[in-house]
Amino acid sequence: MATLFGGGSVVLLEIFDAARSMRAVAEHKAEILGQIPVMYQLEWMLKDFSNFDLSSLCFAAYGGNAVARPFVEQLARMAPVVGTGLGLTECAGFCTYVEADAEEHELILAGLGVDMPIYPMTIRDPMREDGTAGTELAEGEIGHVCFRGPQTFVGYVNDPEATAQTISSDGYLYTGDLGRVDAQGLHLTGRAKWVIKPLGFQVFPGDVEAHVCALVDKVTNCVAVGVHHNVASEAVVAVVERKPDAELMAQELDRHVRTLPSYMRPRHWIVIEPGQMPLNRVGKPDHMRVQQMANEAIAGLRAEGGWDAGYTRGQ
C-alpha cells in the first residue's frame, strides 16, 4: 500500500511462479522486489536465470526466514541495496527494519534491524494468567518479542480466545517469536511453540537449521522439529533439502553438527530431493507437514527398536 500511496505502481501475480516472477521484473522494469528466501532460491535455480534483465532493480528485500552469508551475497548481485526485517500479518507488514548497500553484508546478517518510535518493540516474559503482559526483559535476554501501538490488528475474526492469547489486556502484541535485542537490533531464536526440549534443555530450531544450512554447497533448506522420545522426552529430527547435483549423506551431516552441544544434534536425518521441501501457500516451509514426515519416519524406526532404545548420540 505504501507504494500506491507514494504514487508508484505494483505488479501483482495471482500465484508465485519463479519464471513468471522474473519475467515480470524484466518486462515491467520493477525497481523493488520483496520475497521470502525460498522464492529467491527457486528463482536462482532456474536454468535461464542469468538471461533475465534485472538491471532495473534498486532494492531487494527478504523476510520470513533466517539466511546465511551466501544468500545475502547472491541477493546483493540482484540489486545495489538489500534489506530485511520482521513482518507479521497481525501488524500489517514489517515492524523492524534494516537496509544496507549490497557490499555491507555484515549489517544485514547482524540481525533483523530496529523498530520505529510509533510502534516500539520489547522483549518480555510470557503473558500472565490474568491476561496482562509479562515483565520486560533486559538487553540480551531471550524472551517473547512484543509490539505495542497503532499497527496492531483488532483481532482474529470470530476467535476471541486466540485474540486474547495474542494481544495482552494492556495492549502488547505477542508475535509468537522468541528473540533478544542488542546494539545491532533484533535477533530471533525461534518460535515459542516450536521450542524443542530434549533432556530438559531448550533447543531453538532456528539455531540447528542455521548450522546445517552453513553447508552452503550442499544444503538448500533445513527444518528441525521435535519428536517424542521415551528417554530424552523429546529429540531433534531434521529434514534437509539437498542442492541440485550435490551428494549429501547422514554421516556427513552427523560430522558437521559435532560442534553443537550433544542435546542439540539431530538424532535422525531425512534428506530430501531438490524442490521437495513441503511449502505452505505463501512459499514458507510447512512445519505441520514436516512434523508429519518426521513422525512417520520415527514411527518406522520405533517399530524396529531404533529410536527409543537410548540416547547416546554425541556421548
TIKOL-661594 format. One record per residue (C-alpha): x, y, z; residue number from 1; residue in one letter. Coordinates in Angstrom, 3 decimals. Layout:
> c1|c2|c3|dovo|torgu
> X|Y|Z|NUM|a
...
***
This chain:
> c1|c2|c3|dovo|torgu
> 0.000|0.000|0.000|1|m
> 2.883|2.379|0.720|2|a
> 3.926|2.126|-2.941|3|t
> 0.423|3.092|-4.087|4|l
> 0.169|5.933|-1.563|5|f
> 3.509|7.194|-2.865|6|g
> 2.254|7.262|-6.452|7|g
> 4.018|4.106|-7.618|8|g
> 2.765|1.050|-9.464|9|s
> 2.542|-2.515|-8.172|10|v
> 2.919|-5.653|-10.287|11|v
> 0.743|-8.453|-8.900|12|l
> 0.860|-12.167|-9.731|13|l
> -2.044|-14.322|-8.575|14|e
> 0.322|-17.114|-7.532|15|i
> 4.064|-17.441|-7.148|16|f
> 5.947|-18.904|-10.069|17|d
> 9.716|-18.423|-10.254|18|a
> 9.947|-17.887|-14.001|19|a
> 6.854|-15.652|-14.177|20|r
> 8.197|-13.516|-11.336|21|s
> 11.498|-12.938|-13.103|22|m
> 9.721|-12.174|-16.369|23|r
> 7.511|-9.654|-14.551|24|a
> 10.552|-7.850|-13.130|25|v
> 12.183|-7.716|-16.563|26|a
> 9.081|-6.733|-18.545|27|e
> 7.776|-4.078|-16.127|28|h
> 11.208|-2.764|-15.102|29|k
> 10.406|-3.286|-11.446|30|a
> 12.589|-1.326|-9.035|31|e
> 11.726|-3.047|-5.747|32|i
> 11.393|-6.786|-5.151|33|l
> 10.289|-8.277|-1.839|34|g
> 10.096|-12.046|-1.296|35|q
> 10.784|-14.759|1.244|36|i
> 14.095|-16.647|0.885|37|p
> 12.685|-19.807|-0.683|38|v
> 11.252|-17.761|-3.553|39|m
> 14.656|-16.307|-4.330|40|y
> 16.199|-19.777|-4.083|41|q
> 13.714|-21.165|-6.599|42|l
> 14.432|-18.281|-8.971|43|e
> 18.182|-18.747|-8.711|44|w
> 17.712|-22.432|-9.561|45|m
> 16.173|-21.548|-12.941|46|l
> 18.423|-22.704|-15.755|47|k
> 17.876|-19.431|-17.604|48|d
> 18.066|-17.150|-14.550|49|f
> 21.098|-15.300|-15.932|50|s
> 19.141|-14.416|-19.075|51|n
> 16.625|-12.199|-17.242|52|f
> 17.317|-8.463|-17.341|53|d
> 17.057|-7.392|-13.705|54|l
> 19.025|-4.172|-14.114|55|s
> 16.017|-2.060|-13.095|56|s
> 16.078|-3.400|-9.525|57|l
> 17.162|-0.813|-6.967|58|c
> 16.197|-2.669|-3.803|59|f
> 15.699|-6.347|-2.933|60|a
> 14.200|-7.337|0.404|61|a
> 13.564|-10.646|2.096|62|y
> 11.817|-11.771|5.251|63|g
> 10.273|-14.780|6.906|64|g
> 13.344|-16.962|7.414|65|n
> 16.913|-16.687|8.648|66|a
> 19.575|-16.789|5.922|67|v
> 23.299|-17.444|5.629|68|a
> 26.011|-15.240|4.141|69|r
> 25.938|-16.862|0.657|70|p
> 22.254|-15.979|0.364|71|f
> 22.914|-12.294|1.079|72|v
> 25.853|-12.307|-1.335|73|e
> 23.669|-13.772|-4.079|74|q
> 20.898|-11.292|-3.310|75|l
> 23.378|-8.417|-3.495|76|a
> 24.118|-9.381|-7.079|77|r
> 20.474|-8.666|-7.921|78|m
> 20.220|-5.125|-6.515|79|a
> 22.522|-2.398|-5.157|80|p
> 20.596|-2.160|-1.861|81|v
> 19.215|-5.083|0.143|82|v
> 17.102|-5.181|3.250|83|g
> 15.170|-7.298|5.699|84|t
> 13.171|-7.090|8.899|85|g
> 10.473|-8.780|10.943|86|l
> 6.999|-8.667|9.472|87|g
> 3.657|-10.078|10.594|88|l
> 0.148|-10.197|9.222|89|t
> -1.059|-9.143|12.680|90|e
> 0.704|-5.792|12.334|91|c
> 0.078|-5.188|8.620|92|a
> 3.635|-5.827|7.459|93|g
> 7.140|-5.024|8.624|94|f
> 7.710|-3.806|12.163|95|c
> 11.534|-3.876|12.297|96|t
> 13.789|-2.648|9.532|97|y
> 17.372|-2.815|8.284|98|v
> 18.809|-1.979|4.871|99|e
> 22.337|-1.651|3.551|100|a
> 24.350|-1.202|0.413|101|d
> 24.914|-4.529|-1.284|102|a
> 28.513|-4.823|-0.091|103|e
> 27.614|-4.233|3.574|104|e
> 26.774|-7.861|4.245|105|h
> 27.603|-7.732|7.947|106|e
> 24.878|-5.185|8.660|107|l
> 22.228|-7.374|7.049|108|i
> 23.491|-10.563|8.674|109|l
> 23.745|-8.977|12.130|110|a
> 20.012|-9.123|12.813|111|g
> 16.532|-8.018|11.839|112|l
> 17.050|-4.351|12.494|113|g
> 15.277|-1.922|14.787|114|v
> 11.730|-0.847|15.484|115|d
> 10.125|2.525|14.837|116|m
> 9.171|5.031|17.594|117|p
> 5.495|4.810|16.656|118|i
> 5.474|1.031|17.136|119|y
> 8.003|0.127|19.860|120|p
> 9.296|-3.386|20.463|121|m
> 10.042|-5.051|23.792|122|t
> 11.273|-8.488|24.858|123|i
> 9.051|-9.841|27.605|124|r
> 8.235|-12.801|29.811|125|d
> 5.196|-14.918|28.822|126|p
> 1.767|-13.360|29.199|127|m
> 0.437|-13.637|32.744|128|r
> -2.606|-15.700|33.668|129|e
> -4.636|-12.528|34.206|130|d
> -4.026|-11.568|30.562|131|g
> -1.517|-8.773|31.185|132|t
> 1.896|-8.705|29.523|133|a
> 4.863|-10.298|31.238|134|g
> 7.798|-8.354|32.654|135|t
> 10.061|-6.566|30.160|136|e
> 13.488|-8.243|29.938|137|l
> 16.900|-6.634|29.809|138|a
> 19.003|-6.267|26.653|139|e
> 20.492|-9.604|25.604|140|g
> 17.944|-11.766|27.434|141|e
> 15.833|-14.165|25.351|142|i
> 12.082|-13.782|25.627|143|g
> 8.875|-13.143|23.724|144|h
> 9.058|-10.481|21.000|145|v
> 6.245|-7.993|21.576|146|c
> 4.987|-4.774|19.997|147|f
> 2.560|-2.133|21.173|148|r
> 0.986|0.612|19.108|149|g
> -1.317|1.514|16.222|150|p
> -0.074|-1.199|13.844|151|q
> -1.547|-3.984|15.955|152|t
> -4.575|-5.648|14.378|153|f
> -8.009|-5.586|16.014|154|v
> -8.159|-9.360|16.423|155|g
> -8.864|-12.690|14.759|156|y
> -12.300|-12.885|13.143|157|v
> -14.794|-14.724|15.376|158|n
> -11.996|-16.064|17.586|159|d
> -11.798|-14.046|20.811|160|p
> -9.846|-16.796|22.581|161|e
> -6.995|-16.709|20.054|162|a
> -7.075|-12.906|20.131|163|t
> -6.726|-12.890|23.922|164|a
> -3.760|-15.253|23.672|165|q
> -2.071|-12.897|21.191|166|t
> -2.863|-9.394|22.476|167|i
> -2.481|-8.782|26.201|168|s
> -5.136|-6.850|28.071|169|s
> -2.689|-3.934|28.328|170|d
> -2.154|-3.863|24.560|171|g
> 1.032|-5.840|23.850|172|y
> 1.041|-7.979|20.718|173|l
> 2.790|-11.300|21.350|174|y
> 4.247|-12.267|17.974|175|t
> 4.906|-15.905|18.855|176|g
> 8.616|-15.342|18.182|177|d
> 11.385|-15.686|20.737|178|l
> 14.358|-13.367|20.468|179|g
> 16.752|-10.911|22.027|180|r
> 17.825|-7.336|21.367|181|v
> 21.316|-5.842|21.329|182|d
> 23.122|-2.939|19.663|183|a
> 22.535|-4.492|16.222|184|q
> 18.804|-4.798|16.804|185|g
> 16.533|-7.827|16.953|186|l
> 17.785|-11.423|16.757|187|h
> 15.242|-14.247|16.590|188|l
> 15.977|-17.542|18.289|189|t
> 12.840|-19.453|17.312|190|g
> 9.076|-19.770|17.625|191|r
> 7.703|-20.147|21.121|192|a
> 5.518|-23.116|20.179|193|k
> 8.349|-24.840|18.271|194|w
> 10.952|-24.935|21.029|195|v
> 12.303|-28.497|21.377|196|i
> 13.163|-29.752|24.870|197|k
> 15.485|-32.775|24.845|198|p
> 16.696|-33.843|28.295|199|l
> 15.196|-30.664|29.765|200|g
> 17.306|-28.332|27.618|201|f
> 15.752|-25.723|25.348|202|q
> 16.661|-26.064|21.679|203|v
> 15.591|-23.337|19.288|204|f
> 15.036|-24.929|15.853|205|p
> 16.463|-21.896|14.085|206|g
> 19.867|-22.466|15.690|207|d
> 20.013|-26.036|14.380|208|v
> 18.703|-25.008|10.955|209|e
> 21.229|-22.191|10.564|210|a
> 24.093|-24.519|11.489|211|h
> 23.017|-27.143|8.953|212|v
> 22.430|-24.520|6.243|213|c
> 26.047|-23.406|6.693|214|a
> 26.802|-26.337|4.361|215|l
> 26.060|-23.857|1.600|216|v
> 27.360|-26.017|-1.254|217|d
> 25.114|-28.930|-0.366|218|k
> 22.052|-27.702|1.580|219|v
> 19.218|-25.564|0.221|220|t
> 16.947|-25.657|3.255|221|n
> 16.549|-27.327|6.638|222|c
> 13.668|-27.626|9.090|223|v
> 14.240|-29.014|12.582|224|a
> 11.354|-30.406|14.645|225|v
> 10.927|-32.289|17.882|226|g
> 9.602|-35.839|18.181|227|v
> 8.716|-37.640|21.408|228|h
> 11.477|-39.830|22.825|229|h
> 10.949|-42.212|25.735|230|n
> 14.359|-41.482|27.261|231|v
> 15.005|-37.819|26.401|232|a
> 11.314|-36.759|26.427|233|s
> 11.886|-35.143|23.035|234|e
> 14.633|-35.265|20.417|235|a
> 15.560|-33.358|17.279|236|v
> 14.764|-34.590|13.768|237|v
> 15.980|-32.559|10.787|238|a
> 14.518|-32.555|7.287|239|v
> 17.232|-31.374|4.901|240|v
> 16.750|-30.432|1.247|241|e
> 19.918|-31.032|-0.729|242|r
> 21.079|-28.799|-3.538|243|k
> 20.864|-29.972|-7.160|244|p
> 23.823|-32.155|-8.184|245|d
> 25.055|-32.346|-4.571|246|a
> 25.567|-35.615|-2.726|247|e
> 24.518|-35.486|0.909|248|l
> 24.573|-38.352|3.372|249|m
> 23.509|-38.586|7.005|250|a
> 27.077|-39.422|8.003|251|q
> 28.317|-36.100|6.626|252|e
> 25.576|-34.232|8.457|253|l
> 26.488|-36.051|11.675|254|d
> 30.081|-34.892|11.307|255|r
> 29.022|-31.340|10.605|256|h
> 26.916|-30.990|13.784|257|v
> 29.597|-32.339|16.125|258|r
> 30.411|-28.740|17.071|259|t
> 26.910|-28.363|18.536|260|l
> 26.106|-29.462|22.092|261|p
> 25.056|-33.114|22.016|262|s
> 21.447|-32.399|23.045|263|y
> 21.037|-30.055|20.041|264|m
> 22.200|-32.550|17.431|265|r
> 19.522|-34.213|15.298|266|p
> 19.128|-37.885|16.170|267|r
> 17.645|-38.603|12.752|268|h
> 18.074|-37.025|9.313|269|w
> 15.561|-37.010|6.484|270|i
> 17.388|-35.916|3.320|271|v
> 15.015|-34.952|0.515|272|i
> 15.467|-34.134|-3.161|273|e
> 15.772|-30.573|-4.520|274|p
> 12.416|-28.801|-4.630|275|g
> 10.728|-31.357|-2.348|276|q
> 10.609|-29.349|0.876|277|m
> 6.900|-29.066|1.815|278|p
> 5.810|-25.443|1.472|279|l
> 2.675|-23.634|2.578|280|n
> 0.605|-21.390|0.331|281|r
> 2.946|-18.423|0.835|282|v
> 6.054|-20.411|-0.003|283|g
> 7.422|-20.924|3.520|284|k
> 8.336|-24.381|4.871|285|p
> 5.148|-26.074|6.026|286|d
> 6.045|-27.093|9.580|287|h
> 2.901|-29.174|10.025|288|m
> 3.739|-31.353|7.030|289|r
> 7.403|-31.531|8.029|290|v
> 6.329|-32.606|11.511|291|q
> 4.154|-35.294|9.934|292|q
> 7.108|-36.505|7.832|293|m
> 9.242|-36.716|10.953|294|a
> 6.561|-38.503|12.967|295|n
> 6.082|-41.094|10.215|296|e
> 9.825|-41.688|9.876|297|a
> 10.245|-42.131|13.636|298|i
> 7.239|-44.461|13.800|299|a
> 9.117|-46.723|11.378|300|g
> 12.312|-46.528|13.442|301|l
> 10.388|-47.134|16.646|302|r
> 8.793|-50.248|15.182|303|a
> 12.321|-51.574|14.585|304|e
> 13.512|-50.609|18.056|305|g
> 15.798|-47.946|16.656|306|g
> 14.527|-44.749|18.293|307|w
> 13.699|-45.134|21.985|308|d
> 16.413|-47.651|22.824|309|a
> 18.700|-44.984|24.299|310|g
> 20.073|-41.516|23.974|311|y
> 23.738|-41.913|23.174|312|t
> 24.346|-39.642|20.169|313|r
> 27.344|-37.430|20.791|314|g
> 28.286|-39.099|24.079|315|q
***
